[in-house]
Every structure is written in structure tokens, then in C-alpha cells.
């Protein structure tokens, strides 16, 4: 089976996000009032072959922990969808 994977990596709560803060400070000058709590992260998309969804998720979780994110300061959210017709 083949799965489409989206991994969203964000900084953990309490970790400074200077890029998000810079964006937030700039928004009023651009006419966007009332926007708060801007946080910047990254999205990583790929496909993975696995015999079932549980295996695909376990392999993706290991990939996140070992390579895609720093588990000390970042959280990950994983979304999996089976690719039809493969």
C-alpha cells in the first residue's frame, strides 16, 4: 500500500519564534490588525510504501523523531491518506 503523508513541524509552546514575531509585528503596517500568536513552522510532504496504515504511521513517526524534527523543541503532526489505485 502507498500512503500520502503530510508532516507539520512546529515549535513547542514556550519556545521563542523570532520569525513568527517578526511577521506579527509587520502585519499592522500592512493593514492586518488583530492578528496574534503568529507561529512559523514547516510542512513536509512525501509518499511512503507500507503494508498497512499502522506501519506507515510508525515509520513516519520514527522518521520525524530521528530526522525531520528536533523533538526537544519541536512538535510534529502527521496526516496519512492511502493513495488509491496503487
Secondary structure, DSSP 8 states (H G I E B T S, - for coil): -EEEEEEEEEE-TTS--HHHHHHHHHHGGGT-TT-------EEEEEEEE-SSHHHHHHHHHHHIIIIIS-TTTEEEEEEEEE-TT-
